[in-house]
Amino acid sequence: MYLVSPKRVFKGNKAWEKALPEISKLTKFPLIVGRSSSTNSLRQKIIQDLNLYNINALNETLHFDCCEEDLNRLYKISSKNNCDAIIAAGGGKVLDAGKILAHQLSIPCITVPLSASTCAGWTALGNIYSQQGQFIKDINLSSCPDILVFDYSFIKTAPTNTLTSGIADSLAKWYESSITSSSNRDGLVQQAIQISRVLRDQLFLDSEEALAESSMENIAWRNVIEGNGLTAGLIGGIGGAKCRTAAAHAIHNAITQLQPKKKPLHGEIVGVGILIQLKLEEIKNDNKLADQSIKQLVQFMKKLDLPTTIGELGIDIFDNNNLQRIADFTCRKESEIHFLPFSVSPDDIVKTISIFEGQKITI
């Protein structure tokens, strides 16, 4: 079964206002899920606007990343108050929590991204983390959201690093799908790969201009935020699991098991994972072009002030057995690392990361 897209997508300036009549047809007593105190004013606006349509919203805040404890608490609150939909307003983990909760309750889900950091507002997937932010598992949901509201004015309020993080996460679609699925003869998969290539090229072309002027009138900014929040989700919807994740996300999931002093954003970790995947392709798969790709990507990421090594994420891989812990988690049985067209062992990960972290990359 292909779960390609949300049933309705509202995007652009005043997308939220345009979506309200449709939202009012779907729900009268929703639970609004958010987290960050910095987005509280936006959530209050959402509640006030819903009231104008006689929608009585219950507002609840996540205490942690998308974790079982929070989901269980919100499930009980939703059930007790007979909530008839979930409105998730926030970043990727908030959107995941809202989707999973709606799935568990068998009620509609409305996603309202407040940044362009991921494509979580689009997809029929959710990731579960521990209270400490450690990746535990992903969950396949029964559907994409019923409504996705991608409002430029909401996205514009997000910090710059959420946009650059989203760029890195979106780039991973090309680097992961092109190696896992290039030999797949399924037409939709091949189309998904080509969309991911076009998205990569567009991000290379537009990202610096987008960061220079976060304006609704700036077409480069619109291209980048929509690439991160919409197109990246479509690629996974058309292409399936192997067009969504491979080594870059497997390494991300492993790195979250460690506890840096300042927790990096999802896409920041994935970006480093792309570089390590390319180094793995060079060493294990004799990819002659991988080194060139690494240099190109490092140059681009440095312009965006993205981390390019695990060390720059705030983690000393040679401390506290961190390197072996990353290797073991990356290669566990259910890991996406095994989507690669060649076998990878924990020893391969240890060797590759050791070389990568110690290598001076000239650009």
ChimeraX attribute file (.defattr): number of C-alpha atoms within 10 A of each C-alpha:
attribute: neighborCount
match mode: 1-to-1
recipient: residues
	/A:1	5
	/A:2	11
	/A:3	17
	/A:4	19
	/A:5	24
	/A:6	22
	/A:7	12
	/A:8	15
	/A:9	17
	/A:10	17
	/A:11	17
	/A:12	15
	/A:13	15
	/A:14	15
	/A:15	18
	/A:16	22
	/A:17	14
	/A:18	15
	/A:19	19
	/A:20	18
	/A:21	12
	/A:22	11
	/A:23	20
	/A:24	14
	/A:25	10
	/A:26	18
	/A:27	23
	/A:28	18
	/A:29	20
	/A:30	27
	/A:31	26
	/A:32	23
	/A:33	23
	/A:34	25
	/A:35	20
	/A:36	14
	/A:37	10
	/A:38	10
	/A:39	17
	/A:40	15
	/A:41	10
	/A:42	16
	/A:43	22
	/A:44	12
	/A:45	11
	/A:46	19
	/A:47	17
	/A:48	15
	/A:49	15
	/A:50	22
	/A:51	13
	/A:52	10
	/A:53	14
	/A:54	13
	/A:55	19
	/A:56	17
	/A:57	21
	/A:58	17
	/A:59	14
	/A:60	14
	/A:61	15
	/A:62	19
	/A:63	13
	/A:64	18
	/A:65	23
	/A:66	25
	/A:67	23
	/A:68	16
	/A:69	16
	/A:70	17
	/A:71	18
	/A:72	13
	/A:73	11
	/A:74	20
	/A:75	16
	/A:76	12
	/A:77	15
	/A:78	23
	/A:79	11
	/A:80	9
	/A:81	12
	/A:82	12
	/A:83	22
	/A:84	19
	/A:85	26
	/A:86	29
	/A:87	29
	/A:88	31
	/A:89	28
	/A:90	28
	/A:91	25
	/A:92	27
	/A:93	25
	/A:94	29
	/A:95	32
	/A:96	28
	/A:97	27
	/A:98	32
	/A:99	33
	/A:100	25
	/A:101	25
	/A:102	26
	/A:103	20
	/A:104	14
	/A:105	17
	/A:106	12
	/A:107	17
	/A:108	22
	/A:109	29
	/A:110	29
	/A:111	30
	/A:112	27
	/A:113	27
	/A:114	29
	/A:115	29
	/A:116	33
	/A:117	30
	/A:118	29
	/A:119	26
	/A:120	29
	/A:121	35
	/A:122	34
	/A:123	28
	/A:124	25
	/A:125	22
	/A:126	23
	/A:127	19
	/A:128	21
	/A:129	22
	/A:130	17
	/A:131	15
	/A:132	14
	/A:133	17
	/A:134	18
	/A:135	20
	/A:136	15
	/A:137	13
	/A:138	12
	/A:139	12
	/A:140	14
	/A:141	17
	/A:142	16
	/A:143	19
	/A:144	27
	/A:145	29
	/A:146	20
	/A:147	24
	/A:148	28
	/A:149	26
	/A:150	29
	/A:151	22
	/A:152	25
	/A:153	17
	/A:154	22
	/A:155	22
	/A:156	18
	/A:157	14
	/A:158	18
	/A:159	12
	/A:160	15
	/A:161	19
	/A:162	20
	/A:163	28
	/A:164	28
	/A:165	27
	/A:166	29
	/A:167	31
	/A:168	28
	/A:169	26
	/A:170	31
	/A:171	26
	/A:172	28
	/A:173	28
	/A:174	26
	/A:175	25
	/A:176	26
	/A:177	29
	/A:178	19
	/A:179	18
	/A:180	24
	/A:181	21
	/A:182	14
	/A:183	11
	/A:184	10
	/A:185	9
	/A:186	11
	/A:187	11
	/A:188	15
	/A:189	23
	/A:190	20
	/A:191	14
	/A:192	27
	/A:193	27
	/A:194	17
	/A:195	20
	/A:196	28
	/A:197	18
	/A:198	14
	/A:199	24
	/A:200	21
	/A:201	13
	/A:202	16
	/A:203	24
	/A:204	16
	/A:205	13
	/A:206	16
	/A:207	21
	/A:208	17
	/A:209	14
	/A:210	21
	/A:211	17
	/A:212	11
	/A:213	13
	/A:214	20
	/A:215	15
	/A:216	15
	/A:217	10
	/A:218	13
	/A:219	14
	/A:220	23
	/A:221	25
	/A:222	18
	/A:223	17
	/A:224	29
	/A:225	28
	/A:226	18
	/A:227	26
	/A:228	28
	/A:229	27
	/A:230	24
	/A:231	21
	/A:232	31
	/A:233	24
	/A:234	23
	/A:235	29
	/A:236	29
	/A:237	25
	/A:238	22
	/A:239	23
	/A:240	20
	/A:241	16
	/A:242	19
	/A:243	29
	/A:244	25
	/A:245	23
	/A:246	26
	/A:247	31
	/A:248	26
	/A:249	27
	/A:250	25
	/A:251	26
	/A:252	22
	/A:253	25
	/A:254	25
	/A:255	27
	/A:256	21
	/A:257	19
	/A:258	20
	/A:259	14
	/A:260	14
	/A:261	9
	/A:262	9
	/A:263	15
	/A:264	15
	/A:265	16
	/A:266	21
	/A:267	26
	/A:268	28
	/A:269	29
	/A:270	26
	/A:271	30
	/A:272	26
	/A:273	28
	/A:274	28
	/A:275	26
	/A:276	25
	/A:277	27
	/A:278	25
	/A:279	22
	/A:280	22
	/A:281	22
	/A:282	17
	/A:283	17
	/A:284	14
	/A:285	15
	/A:286	11
	/A:287	13
	/A:288	11
	/A:289	11
	/A:290	19
	/A:291	17
	/A:292	12
	/A:293	15
	/A:294	21
	/A:295	15
	/A:296	12
	/A:297	20
	/A:298	22
	/A:299	16
	/A:300	17
	/A:301	21
	/A:302	12
	/A:303	11
	/A:304	19
	/A:305	13
	/A:306	22
	/A:307	19
	/A:308	24
	/A:309	21
	/A:310	19
	/A:311	14
	/A:312	15
	/A:313	20
	/A:314	15
	/A:315	19
	/A:316	16
	/A:317	20
	/A:318	11
	/A:319	8
	/A:320	10
	/A:321	10
	/A:322	18
	/A:323	22
	/A:324	16
	/A:325	17
	/A:326	24
	/A:327	24
	/A:328	17
	/A:329	18
	/A:330	27
	/A:331	23
	/A:332	15
	/A:333	10
	/A:334	11
	/A:335	19
	/A:336	21
	/A:337	25
	/A:338	19
	/A:339	20
	/A:340	20
	/A:341	13
	/A:342	11
	/A:343	12
	/A:344	17
	/A:345	15
	/A:346	18
	/A:347	12
	/A:348	16
	/A:349	22
	/A:350	18
	/A:351	15
	/A:352	22
	/A:353	22
	/A:354	14
	/A:355	14
	/A:356	18
	/A:357	17
	/A:358	10
	/A:359	9
	/A:360	8
	/A:361	13
	/A:362	7
	/A:363	12
